[in-house]
Amino acid sequence: MGKSPCCDKARVKRGAWSREEDAILTTFVARFANAGNWTTLPHKAGLRRCGKSCRLRWLNYLRPALRRGGFTEEEDGLILSLYGHIGSKWSAIAAKLPGRTDNDVKNHWSTKLKKRHVMLMSTAAAPSTPPAGVAPPATPPPALVDLEAALATVDDGGELTCEAEQLYAELMGLIEQQPTGHGQQRSLL
């Protein structure tokens, strides 16, 4: 059946907010907080807006503690560092930057920092050529089977998992194969 609508779309004003609407919302929130919940706020404040629209307008534009404008180099460095650790979890990143919203951080990332991040990653990942006469380090052979996917389909109490891991390790040259009798374990290097 679906979720019921939060407001009557026919009687709700859409589009850009006027200065008068901003003043009404700011005054109402300053005086009564959100008066119980954001859904009832527009009616109590006399605004012809949806509760979600009021909440987003307050959180992203009108809050007194909001910092607007350019990001500092420290903020840029923190965003790049956090993006490297946790990815694009903009709310978590914005929580570490007082006064910044997740939307503001995401927009700053998309317009300014993403290019810098890609450039940094490409220079860090660029293969360096070894000096003349020195052989490049040998890379391990690629896995013949995706072990995690194969093991995820079988649950035998761990017996098959242990044997599969040993066989995989032998293929990769990590375990020295020992002649064993039936039922004996192979030893590690």
C-alpha positions in Angstrom: 0.0 0.0 0.0 2.9 2.3 0.6 3.7 5.1 2.9 1.2 7.9 3.4 2.3 11.3 2.2 3.7 13.7 4.8 1.7 16.6 3.5 -1.0 17.7 1.0 1.1 18.4 -2.1 -1.6 20.6 -3.6 -1.5 23.1 -0.7 2.3 23.1 -0.2 4.4 25.8 -1.7 7.4 24.6 -3.7 10.5 26.2 -5.1 12.9 28.8 -3.6 12.4 30.0 -0.1 11.7 33.7 0.4 13.4 35.9 3.0 10.1 36.2 4.8 9.8 32.4 5.0 13.4 32.1 6.3 12.7 34.8 9.0 9.4 33.0 10.1 11.2 29.6 10.3 14.3 31.0 12.1 12.1 32.9 14.6 9.9 29.9 15.3 12.8 27.5 15.8 14.6 30.0 18.0 11.5 30.4 20.2 10.0 26.9 20.3 12.8 24.6 18.9 10.9 22.4 16.5 7.7 22.4 18.5 7.5 18.6 18.9 8.4 17.5 15.4 9.2 18.8 12.0 6.0 17.5 10.4 3.7 19.8 12.5 6.1 22.8 12.5 5.0 24.4 9.2 1.3 24.4 10.3 2.1 25.9 13.7 4.5 28.5 12.2 2.1 29.5 9.5 4.3 28.3 6.6 2.9 26.6 3.5 5.8 24.2 3.3 6.3 20.5 3.9 7.9 19.5 7.2 10.8 17.8 5.5 11.5 21.0 3.5 11.5 23.1 6.8 13.9 20.6 8.4 16.3 20.6 5.5 16.2 24.4 5.2 17.0 24.7 8.8 19.8 22.1 8.9 21.5 23.0 5.7 21.0 26.8 5.5 19.7 28.6 8.6 21.3 27.0 11.6 23.4 29.6 13.5 26.4 27.3 14.0 26.7 26.6 10.3 29.9 27.6 8.6 29.5 28.8 5.0 32.2 29.6 2.6 35.6 28.2 1.7 37.1 25.2 3.3 40.5 25.6 5.0 43.5 23.5 4.1 43.2 21.6 7.4 39.6 20.8 6.6 40.6 19.6 3.1 43.3 17.4 4.5 40.9 15.9 7.0 38.3 15.2 4.3 41.0 13.5 2.1 42.2 11.5 5.0 38.8 10.4 6.2 37.7 9.6 2.6 40.8 7.3 2.3 39.8 5.5 5.5 36.0 5.3 5.4 35.0 6.2 1.8 32.1 8.4 0.9 30.3 8.4 4.2 29.6 12.1 4.1 27.6 12.3 7.3 30.5 10.7 9.3 33.0 13.0 7.6 30.9 16.1 8.3 30.5 15.0 11.9 34.3 15.6 12.3 34.0 19.1 10.8 32.1 21.3 13.2 29.6 23.5 11.4 29.7 21.7 8.1 26.9 19.7 6.6 27.2 16.4 4.8 25.8 18.0 1.7 28.4 20.9 1.9 31.2 18.4 2.4 30.0 16.2 -0.5 29.7 19.2 -2.8 33.2 20.4 -1.9 34.5 16.9 -2.5 32.8 16.7 -5.9 33.9 20.1 -7.2 37.4 20.5 -5.6 38.9 17.6 -3.8 38.0 14.6 -6.0 40.5 15.9 -8.7 43.2 16.3 -6.1 42.5 12.8 -4.7 42.6 11.2 -8.1 45.9 13.0 -8.9 47.4 11.9 -5.6 46.3 8.3 -6.1 47.6 8.1 -9.7 51.1 9.4 -8.6 51.2 7.1 -5.7 50.1 4.1 -7.8 52.4 4.9 -10.7 54.9 2.1 -11.1 58.5 3.2 -10.6 61.0 1.7 -12.9 63.9 -0.1 -11.2 67.4 1.0 -11.9 69.2 -0.5 -15.0 70.4 -4.1 -14.4 68.1 -4.7 -11.5 65.2 -7.2 -12.1 61.8 -6.0 -11.0 60.4 -7.9 -8.0 58.5 -11.0 -8.9 54.7 -10.7 -8.4 52.8 -13.7 -7.0 50.7 -15.6 -9.5 47.1 -14.7 -9.7 44.7 -16.9 -7.8 43.1 -19.6 -9.9 39.9 -19.7 -7.9 38.1 -17.1 -5.8 38.5 -18.9 -2.5 36.1 -16.8 -0.5 33.3 -17.3 -3.1 33.9 -21.0 -3.2 33.9 -21.4 0.6 30.8 -19.3 1.0 28.8 -21.9 -0.9 29.9 -24.9 1.3 29.3 -25.3 5.1 30.7 -28.6 6.3 31.7 -27.7 9.8 35.1 -26.3 8.8 36.7 -29.6 7.7 36.5 -28.8 4.0 37.4 -25.1 4.6 40.7 -26.1 6.3 41.6 -28.5 3.5 40.7 -26.0 0.8 42.8 -23.3 2.5 45.8 -25.7 2.6 45.4 -26.6 -1.0 45.2 -22.9 -2.0 48.3 -22.1 0.1 50.2 -24.9 -1.6 49.2 -23.5 -5.0 50.5 -20.1 -3.9 53.7 -21.7 -2.6 53.1 -20.8 1.0 53.1 -24.3 2.4 55.8 -26.9 1.9 54.0 -30.1 0.9 55.1 -33.0 3.1 54.4 -36.6 2.3 51.7 -37.7 4.7 49.8 -40.7 5.5 46.0 -40.7 5.3 44.4 -38.4 7.9 47.6 -36.6 8.9 47.9 -32.8 8.8 50.4 -31.1 6.5 53.0 -28.9 8.3 53.5 -25.2 7.7 56.9 -23.7 6.7 
